[in-house]
Amino acid sequence: MARKQPRPEVSRRKFLAGAAVAGATTALAPPVAKAAATDASISAPRRPSALPPTMQVAVAETATPKELPRIGGVPGSDFMVDVIKTLDIKYLPSNPASSFRAIHESLINYGGNKMPEFLTCAHEESAVGMAHGYFKVAGKPLMTLCHGTVGLQHASMAVYNAWCDRVPVIIVGGNDLDAAHRPPGVPTIHSAQDINALVRDFTKWDDTPVSLQHFAQSFVRAYKIAMTPPYGPVAISLDAGLQQEPIRNNGEKLYIPRYVATSPPQGDTGAVKEAARLLANAQNPVIVADRAARSENGVRLLVQLAEALQAQVIDQGGRMNFPSTHYLRRPPTAVGNADVILGLELTDFWATVNAYIDNGEQGGRHQHVADQAGDQADQHQRVGTADEGELPGLPALPVRRRIDGGGRRSDVASADRGGEGGNSGRSQGRHRETRRGRQKGVCRRA
């Protein structure tokens, strides 16, 4: 059947020839377009990336800045700098911030950036770490400034390190206390009622001065407490408004308290005499030192004591306490054979004379070091082990041996925990009395 509307006849040869011509035209088009675009870019003027500054902008950028309006009178931060200078603090490493901008300005302009010299740091933890290291080398404390809550949180790890290492650092944290006048935004968000709470658990002392005279007393006291052995960091929260407000004469003249160093703490006279008697009568005394020597003279004195007693010395390394090449230097295991142990500023005396065995889910087991040493049974009694009724977590009573009247060695508890009743589930300790020829006044744990 014939089609009603037959399709137009298309020659296959003509179609292929037309496609070839169209492809050649397309291939030649891009170079021509590129050439046209290049000619247009050359002919059109190029716009500058930045317009030249106007006369007003050029003067503002190159001329000397005008003096900013100042408060009427002397700012309180100038007096604060006077207080700081009396303590001969050489450097002040800090990460600059707005909450202490007034005292920062006073340190530079009023104080001449000397004693202390402001050292710009990129992080509060680095700043406190610099103060930590400086004291370890120079033996003198530094202070640092922190910005409110966030700055003190950044510094907290380094403050904790100083606390553990017993190093004095004076931390002053800027804070905007007056909610009625502080600006919105950062000054409000980064403030708190008590920023010292962030580091209170690992500082020796803290305060929040509310007047300039209060600051003078507080800062000198902070320095005094930090520099009283055992040393440690202290913290002061410093209100930004108190820094910036002018000094007002309210009928009371400001003064700076004089710093008087505190005498280092010392042991009770009776206790020192008793320790000397025990050491003098000991057959095998051992001295354990952790953070005892704070100076070169401290090392010298410890060497003299050890040589006078011919006592073995264990240096736990908290300080450079005792020469490592000295003939009396001993490893930690020497406590197992000691009859008298003298601990000098030990971080953990209990762990020095006891061992803890971790049994996982079955619980830990406490054992006295002397038991581990394998002494003869007639020379010691087991003391303070968990399987003998000792409550876990309570320190075992250290044991010392002394020479009694009959020339025999006896074990005597060196501390009293409320009588033997502290050892739950056991009867009272057995007592043996002797005179010459029989044992004298020795108390043994049951």
KEDO-562919 format. One record per residue (C-alpha): y, z, x; residue in one letter. Coordinates in steps of 0.001 Angstrom, whole numbers, plus 524288, in hexadecimal, padded with zeros to 5 digits. Each point is the difference from the previous one (the first is absolute). Layout:
N
YZXA/...
//
This chain:
446
800008000080000M/80D0C7FBFF80595A/80A4D80A73802CDR/80BE0800097F75DK/809548034580B31Q/7FA217FC2480CFFP/804CA8076880C2DR/808FD7F88C80940P/7F9237F98B80B2CE/802C8806C480D17V/7FC9A7F93F80C83S/7F918809528095FR/805827F8C180BBER/80DFF8012D7FB06K/7FE4480EA47FD35F/7FB858031780DDFL/80AF87F7FD805E2A/80A30807597F7E2G/7FA7980D4D803D0A/800C57FC8180E73A/80E5E7FC197FEE0V/8035C80C9F7F89DA/7F9428086980A62G/807857F99780B0EA/80CD6802577F8D3T/7FCBC80E7C7FE34T/7FCA4801B280E7BA/80D287FA6880425L/8081C8083B7F69BA/7FFB580DA3806F9P/806247FB9480CE3P/80ADF7F9697F897V/8027080C477F7EFA/800098089480C29K/809C17F7268069FA/808DE8008E7F437A/7FF3680EF27FF8EA/8032A800C780E8AT/80C077F7937FE68D/80498808B57F4BAA/7FE5C80C8B80800S/807C67FA5580B5BI/80B127FB8C7F77DS/8011980D157F822A/806AA80BA380704P/7F6F480B7C802D7R/8037480CAA7F942R/8007A80C14808F2P/7F5C680AA57FE39S/80AC480A3C7FF6CA/80E3A7FEC57FD2CL/809828045A80A92P/805C480D857FDA4P/80D458013C7FA26T/80B14806718075DM/7FDF280CBF7F8C4Q/7F15880044802FBV/8023A7FCD880E5BA/809C180B278017BV/7F6EC809817F913A/7F4C07FC6E808FDE/8074B8000280CFBT/80B11809B97FEAEA/7FED680E9880280T/7FB85806E67F399P/809DB8087B7F93CK/7FE6380EB28001CE/7F8198042D7F42AL/805DF80A667F747P/7FBA180D7880496R/7FEB280CBD7F8ECI/80B418095080095G/7FD268097F80AE5G/7F4D68021C8097FV/7F2747FCA67FAA7P/7F5B680A808000DG/7F7517F77B80869S/80962801D580B78D/7FD9A80E9F7FF91F/7F1677FD667FF38M/800ED7F83B80CA4V/806FA80B8C8065DD/7F4928089F7FC1CV/7F5ED7F67B80559I/8071E7FEA280CFCK/7FEF380E96802DET/7F1397FEAD80161L/800107F57480A95D/7F7687F6637F8A5I/800107F3D780876K/7FAEA7F5517F6FCY/7FEC67FD617F178L/7F60D7F54A7FCDAP/801707FB907F1ECS/7FF067F4AE7F68AN/80DDF7FE9F7FA59P/801A4801DE7F162A/80A6F802867F5CAS/7FC6A80E087FCA8S/80500804D580D37F/80A667F5B480295R/80ABA80A3880129A/7F98F807D180ACFI/7FBE17F33280677H/80E3D7FBAC80044E/8045580D2980558S/7F5C17FF9D80AB7L/8050F7F2CA804B0I/80EAA800E87FE0DN/802FE80E7A80054Y/7F516804318093FG/801137F44080904G/7F16D7FD247FE6DN/7FCD280A0280A82K/7F7FC80C637FF1DM/7F99D7FB657F7C2P/7FF8B7F16680244E/7FBAE7F8857F3F4F/7F3FC7F794802AAL/7FD917F5BB7F582T/7F1B67FF1E7FBFDC/7F9237F6AF7F6C8A/7F7A480A6F7F97BH/800B280E997FD83E/7F256802708053EE/804077F9C880CE1S/80C30808828006DA/7F88A80CBB7FE4CV/7F5C37FB2D80998G/80A9E7FDDF80A2EM/804C480DEC7FDF8A/7F203804BF8014AH/7FDB87F8E680CC6G/80D3D803D580598Y/7FCFD80E6D7FE79F/7F2B07FE6380669K/806D97FA4F80BEEV/80D218070380088A/7FCDC80CB47F8F5G/80C317FE887F77CK/8004A7FD057F170P/806997F4827F94CL/804A07FE4E7F218M/7FE657F4857F6DFT/806477FB897F353L/7F7C77FB1E7F499C/8040B7F9237F38BH/7FCE5807EE7F3E3G/7F2667FFA57FA41T/7FBB97F2D28055DV/80458802AA80DF1G/7F9A080D4780047L/7F35F7FA327FACEQ/800457F5F580AE8H/8020180AEF809E5A/7F5D78092F7FA3AS/7F4867FB6E80863M/807A68021580C8BA/804DB80D2E7FB02V/7F1DE803DD7FDAFY/7FC777FBC980DD3N/80AE08088D8056AA/7FB1B80B5D7F7BFW/7F21B7FE8E80505C/804B87FED980E10D/809A180B5B7FE84R/80BDA7F7F6803C5V/80DC78036A7FB44P/8073B7F52C7F8CFV/80C13802067F789I/7FF317F7087F425I/80C677FE457F7E3V/7FE107F87F7F35FG/80B7E7F9F07F8DAG/800288028D7F15FN/809817FDD67F4A8D/7FED080C887F83EL/80B5E7FEFA7F667D/7FAF97F7A37F4DFA/80D887FFEC7F9B8A/806627F8F680B60H/7F59D7F8AE8079BR/800117F1227FE71P/7F5697F9487F81BP/7F5147F85F80652G/7FADF803F780D58V/807D880CAD80166P/7FA2D804C27F337T/7F24E7FA6C80147I/7FE05804EE80DEBH/804C780DC17FD1ES/7F87F80BE87FB86A/8029880E2E7FCD8Q/7F7BD8049980B74D/7FCD67F58380A11I/7FB3180A5780997N/7F432801FB7F73DA/7FA867F35380595L/7FDCF8065F80D55V/8004B80E8C7FCD1R/7F172801F38024AD/8012D7FBC980E31F/80D4E804F38044AT/8037880D9C804D4K/80C3A801867F7B2W/809507F83E7F758D/80D00801D77F918D/809F17F9077F750T/80DFD803AB803E1P/80A017FFFF7F4FBV/80C4E8024880833S/804DC7FCC680D9EL/7FEBE80E148048CQ/7F25F800347FA5BH/7FCD77F3C6807EAF/804DF8064A80C96A/7F76480BE37FE05Q/7F47B7F80B7FB35S/800237F62380B1EF/800CB80A3A80ABFV/7F543807B67F963R/7F7907F3D07FEBCA/801707FD7A80E94Y/7FCC280E3080302K/7F3BC800027F792I/7FB5D7F2E180538A/80175804D580E0BM/7F8FE80CF47FDF4T/7F1BE7FF0A80478P/7F78C7FB5D7F9FFP/809437F4867FEAEY/800787F73F7F417G/808517F6907F7F3P/80A67804CB7F678V/806F47F8D17F4FAA/80DAE800547FA15I/804107F8CD7F3A4S/80E227FBA8801ADL/8080C7FC497F410D/807C17F36380168A/80B6D805A17F87CG/800CA80B9E8092DL/800C07F69280B72Q/80AD47F7A87FA31Q/808BF80A0C7F982E/80BC5804B4807C7P/8000480D8F805CCI/806F18091C7F6A9R/806AB80C6680459N/7FB5D80A1D7F657N/8053A80B788079FG/7F40B8009E808CCE/8003A7F9CE80D60K/7F3E27F84B803B3L/7F8BE804A480BEDY/7F3E17FBDF80789I/7F5B980A8E80262P/7FC32801D480E28R/7F21E7FC2980321Y/7F81980AC78065FV/7F2167FC8A803A3A/7F561808947FA47T/7F70A807088095CS/7F2577FA127FF53P/7F6A4807ED7F79DP/7F6BA808DF8074AQ/7F3F5807B97FCD5G/7FFD280E1D7FC11D/80076808B480C0DT/7F3A4807397FC30G/7F8B87F3617FD5AA/8043B7FA6580D29V/7FB3C80C4580711K/7F3047FF617F8DEE/7FE5E7F19A80396A/803298031F80E33A/7F5DD80AE38001DR/7F58C7F7327FA47L/802EF7F51E809A6L/8000D8094680BA3A/7F2C2805C77FC34N/7F9A57F30D7FC5FA/7F5097FA4B80820Q/801A67F2127FB21N/80D8C7FE2F7F9E2P/804097F2B87FAC1V/80DE07FB6F7FD16I/8019B7F53C7F5D3V/80D6B7F9767FFA9A/804AB7F5FB7F61ED/80EE37FFA37FF0CR/802D980B648090DA/807DE7FA1980B2BA/80D477FAE47FBA7R/805537FE3A80DBES/7FBF87FE4A80E25E/8018580EA6801E6N/7F6A3802467F4B3G/7F5777F8758073CV/802BE807D880C4DR/7FED580CFD7F8CFL/7F32F7FC217F9B5L/7FA667FC5680D4BV/8042380D4180564Q/7F99F807307F4A2L/7F34B7F86A80131A/7FF228022F80EA2E/8031480E7D7FEDBA/7F50C801BF7F60CL/7F7367F5658059FQ/7FF147FB7F7F1FBA/7FAEF7F2AE7FC24Q/80A207F7AA7F8FDV/7FDB97F63B7F50CI/80B9D7F7167FD96D/7FF507FA147F260Q/80AD27F65880366G/80AA5803677F642G/808C18013880BF3R/7FE567FE4C80E94M/7FBA380E2D8016AN/7F7508007B80C07F/7FD3E7F6E180B82P/7F3F27F7C27FD97S/7FBDC8012F80E54T/800CA80ED3800B5H/7F34A806B1803A0Y/800B0808C67F3E2L/8012C7F49A7F66CR/7F44A7FF8D7F6BFR/7FB337F7CC7F483P/8005D805327F1F5P/7F1D58048A800BCT/8040F80B088092DA/803678089F7F457V/7F183801B87FD4AG/7FE2E8093980B8BN/80CF9807467FF12A/800E880E867FDDBD/80EB87FF867FD64V/8075E7F4207FAD8I/80EC87FF3A800F7L/805C77F59D7F6F6G/80DA57FB0580334L/806A07F9327F47EE/7F38E7FA277FAA9L/800F97F6EF7F472T/7F2D3804BC7FAF8D/7FA4780C008069BF/7F484800597F69BW/7FBBF7F251803EFA/800F68041880E4BT/7F5A180A8E7FEB7V/7F8047F9F77F4EFN/7F95A7F33E7FD01A/7FF367F9047F2F4Y/7F4297F7B07FCE3I/8026A7F64C7F4FCD/7F3B47FEB57F7D8N/805F07F7237F5D8G/7FC29803637F218E/7F86D80BD9804B2Q/80C9B8067480472G/8052F803C180D38G/7FAA180A77808EFR/80865808A88088BH/7FA95804FF80CBDQ/805DF8082480ACEH/8010E7F90D80D05V/7F97F80B508071AA/7F3EA7FDFD7F79ED/7FF777F1D780445Q/800BC803E880E3EA/7F2BD806857FF0FG/803A980D7080559D/7F5DB80A94800FCQ/7FD6C807387F346A/8037C80D3D805BED/80D667FB1280427Q/805777FB7C7F2FBH/7FE2D800047F167Q/801687F46A7F6EER/80D948002F7FA15V/805F77F9387F441G/7F6057F5667FCCET/7FF4F7FAB37F242A/7F190802D87FE77D/8027780E6D802C6E/8087D801CC7F3FAG/80CE27FBD08060EE/8087C7F92E7F5F7L/802CF7F1E7803F1P/80E497FDE080335G/8024780DDF804E4L/801618014F80EB4P/7F4EA806C7806E4A/8035480BFF807EAL/801327FC7180E62P/7F7518083A808ABV/80382805A580D18R/7F7728073280996R/804B980BD480742R/7FAE78094780A20I/7FD3580D297F9D6D/7FEA780D2B8068DG/7F1A17FE15802D7G/802397F324806E5G/7F9B87F8067F524R/8062C7F44D7F979R/802588012E7F175S/804C77F6B57F57CD/80C19804A27F8D8V/8071F7F8D57F523A/80DDA7FD1980485S/805A78006E7F240A/7FD88807E47F3C0D/7FEBC7F9597F2EFR/8015480BF27F753G/7F3B4806538053FG/7F2837FA407FF30E/8015C7FF457F14DG/805C17F283801F0G/7F2497FB2C80321N/7FB2A7FEB47F1F6S/7F209803517FC7DG/7FDB68082480C27R/8004C80E65802E8S/80A07806D18085DQ/7FF6D7FD7780E98G/7F7198088B807EFR/8067E8093080969H/7FA528059780C44R/8065680B1F80712E/7FD738038780DE9T/806098075C80B1BR/7FD497FE5380E68R/7F1937FD2A80040G/800907FB667F1EER/808477F5207F9BBQ/80E3C802697FCC5K/807367FC747F338G/7FB197F20B7FE7EV/8002C7F9577F2E5C/7F6717F4D67FDCDR/7FFE17F6D57F472R/7F3AB8019E7F80EA/
//
